[in-house]
């Protein structure tokens, strides 16, 4: 089972360059419990970048760069399938 509605979709975030940013997401209820990943401008975010941490649905950027700005989507997935949240914009000024 994987429901359609995100318990908390990410919201837009505005930060100054160099500041940390946090995008929050609480995935829909599902069985098994869905895992959360993120897409930026349609491309899956890799946690290979040491500035990025994905923990418990949150996407944390330690020190934002101009290049981090974009449209982010929270992706909940389990064996049944996956759901994308509404998009949220990260603005870095």
FIVO-259381 format. One record per residue (C-alpha): residue number from 1; residue in three letters; chain; x, y, z. Coordinates in steps of 0.001 Angstrom, whole numbers, plus 524288, in hexadecimal, padded with zeros to 5 digits. Last residue first. Layout:
N
<NUM; 'ALA'; 'A'; <X; Y; Z>>,
...
// end
This chain:
93
<93; 'UNK'; 'A'; <84FB1; 887F2; 7F42F>>,
<92; 'UNK'; 'A'; <84C5B; 8798F; 7F463>>,
<91; 'UNK'; 'A'; <83E33; 875D9; 7F176>>,
<90; 'UNK'; 'A'; <83A12; 867D3; 7F3E0>>,
<89; 'UNK'; 'A'; <82D0D; 8652C; 7ED6C>>,
<88; 'UNK'; 'A'; <82388; 85AB6; 7F184>>,
<87; 'UNK'; 'A'; <81CC4; 85133; 7E846>>,
<86; 'UNK'; 'A'; <81086; 849C9; 7EC46>>,
<85; 'UNK'; 'A'; <8148E; 83C7A; 7F118>>,
<84; 'UNK'; 'A'; <81817; 83128; 7E830>>,
<83; 'UNK'; 'A'; <812C5; 82399; 7EAC2>>,
<82; 'UNK'; 'A'; <8195C; 8168A; 7E8CC>>,
<81; 'UNK'; 'A'; <8159E; 8088B; 7E6BC>>,
<80; 'UNK'; 'A'; <81054; 7FCD6; 7EE08>>,
<79; 'UNK'; 'A'; <81DAA; 7F82E; 7F2C9>>,
<78; 'UNK'; 'A'; <82002; 80520; 7F9C2>>,
<77; 'UNK'; 'A'; <82287; 812EE; 7F570>>,
<76; 'UNK'; 'A'; <8207C; 820DC; 7FA07>>,
<75; 'UNK'; 'A'; <82682; 82B58; 7F164>>,
<74; 'UNK'; 'A'; <827E9; 83952; 7F65F>>,
<73; 'UNK'; 'A'; <828CE; 8430E; 7EB3F>>,
<72; 'UNK'; 'A'; <8324A; 84E6A; 7EA7B>>,
<71; 'UNK'; 'A'; <83223; 859E3; 7E122>>,
<70; 'UNK'; 'A'; <83EAE; 86182; 7E022>>,
<69; 'UNK'; 'A'; <84965; 86869; 7E795>>,
<68; 'UNK'; 'A'; <854AF; 85FAC; 7EB81>>,
<67; 'UNK'; 'A'; <85D6B; 865E9; 7E11B>>,
<66; 'UNK'; 'A'; <85D69; 872CE; 7E887>>,
<65; 'UNK'; 'A'; <86438; 86B5A; 7F365>>,
<64; 'UNK'; 'A'; <85E2B; 8677C; 8004D>>,
<63; 'UNK'; 'A'; <86652; 86344; 80BE1>>,
<62; 'UNK'; 'A'; <861CA; 85747; 81342>>,
<61; 'UNK'; 'A'; <85686; 853A0; 80A37>>,
<60; 'UNK'; 'A'; <84CC0; 84B3D; 81175>>,
<59; 'UNK'; 'A'; <8424D; 84329; 80AC3>>,
<58; 'UNK'; 'A'; <838D7; 83E71; 81504>>,
<57; 'UNK'; 'A'; <8313B; 831C0; 81367>>,
<56; 'UNK'; 'A'; <8372A; 82B36; 81F4C>>,
<55; 'UNK'; 'A'; <844E9; 82EF1; 81B6A>>,
<54; 'UNK'; 'A'; <849FC; 8330E; 80E2A>>,
<53; 'UNK'; 'A'; <856D7; 83A55; 80F71>>,
<52; 'UNK'; 'A'; <85D11; 84303; 8053E>>,
<51; 'UNK'; 'A'; <869E4; 84A6A; 806B1>>,
<50; 'UNK'; 'A'; <87187; 83DB6; 80526>>,
<49; 'UNK'; 'A'; <86C59; 83BD9; 7F75B>>,
<48; 'UNK'; 'A'; <86B66; 82D13; 7F5FA>>,
<47; 'UNK'; 'A'; <85D89; 82EBF; 7FB31>>,
<46; 'UNK'; 'A'; <8591E; 82F45; 7ED27>>,
<45; 'UNK'; 'A'; <84CFF; 836FF; 7E998>>,
<44; 'UNK'; 'A'; <844C5; 83076; 7DF21>>,
<43; 'UNK'; 'A'; <842FE; 83920; 7D33B>>,
<42; 'UNK'; 'A'; <835E9; 83FA4; 7D00D>>,
<41; 'UNK'; 'A'; <83A37; 84D80; 7D352>>,
<40; 'UNK'; 'A'; <83F1C; 84852; 7E055>>,
<39; 'UNK'; 'A'; <839E8; 83B02; 7E449>>,
<38; 'UNK'; 'A'; <83973; 835D5; 7F21C>>,
<37; 'UNK'; 'A'; <838EF; 828AD; 7F8D4>>,
<36; 'UNK'; 'A'; <82FF0; 82397; 80358>>,
<35; 'UNK'; 'A'; <82D8D; 81582; 80745>>,
<34; 'UNK'; 'A'; <81FB2; 81094; 8087B>>,
<33; 'UNK'; 'A'; <81B17; 808C3; 81458>>,
<32; 'UNK'; 'A'; <8176E; 7FB38; 80F42>>,
<31; 'UNK'; 'A'; <80C32; 7FDBE; 80F5A>>,
<30; 'UNK'; 'A'; <80995; 80BF9; 80CCD>>,
<29; 'UNK'; 'A'; <8061F; 818D7; 8130E>>,
<28; 'UNK'; 'A'; <80978; 82451; 80A71>>,
<27; 'UNK'; 'A'; <816EE; 82A52; 80BF7>>,
<26; 'UNK'; 'A'; <81A86; 83507; 815B1>>,
<25; 'UNK'; 'A'; <82318; 83ECC; 80EB0>>,
<24; 'UNK'; 'A'; <82B8D; 849E1; 81372>>,
<23; 'UNK'; 'A'; <83504; 85208; 80B7D>>,
<22; 'UNK'; 'A'; <83FFF; 85746; 813F5>>,
<21; 'UNK'; 'A'; <849A3; 861D2; 80FE9>>,
<20; 'UNK'; 'A'; <856B1; 8659F; 815DB>>,
<19; 'UNK'; 'A'; <85C0F; 8732A; 812F7>>,
<18; 'UNK'; 'A'; <86787; 87527; 809AE>>,
<17; 'UNK'; 'A'; <85F1F; 87BE4; 7FF7D>>,
<16; 'UNK'; 'A'; <85391; 882A0; 80606>>,
<15; 'UNK'; 'A'; <8475E; 87A81; 807D7>>,
<14; 'UNK'; 'A'; <8396F; 87988; 8029A>>,
<13; 'UNK'; 'A'; <831D7; 86CDA; 8045F>>,
<12; 'UNK'; 'A'; <82541; 868B6; 7FD96>>,
<11; 'UNK'; 'A'; <81D9C; 85E1B; 80489>>,
<10; 'UNK'; 'A'; <81F71; 84F64; 80486>>,
<9; 'UNK'; 'A'; <81346; 846E0; 80577>>,
<8; 'UNK'; 'A'; <80F00; 842A6; 812FF>>,
<7; 'UNK'; 'A'; <80642; 836BD; 814DB>>,
<6; 'UNK'; 'A'; <807D4; 83458; 80652>>,
<5; 'UNK'; 'A'; <7FB29; 82FB1; 8005D>>,
<4; 'UNK'; 'A'; <7FA9F; 824E4; 7F662>>,
<3; 'UNK'; 'A'; <7FB00; 818EE; 7FF18>>,
<2; 'UNK'; 'A'; <8048C; 80DD3; 7FD26>>,
<1; 'UNK'; 'A'; <80000; 80000; 80000>>,
// end
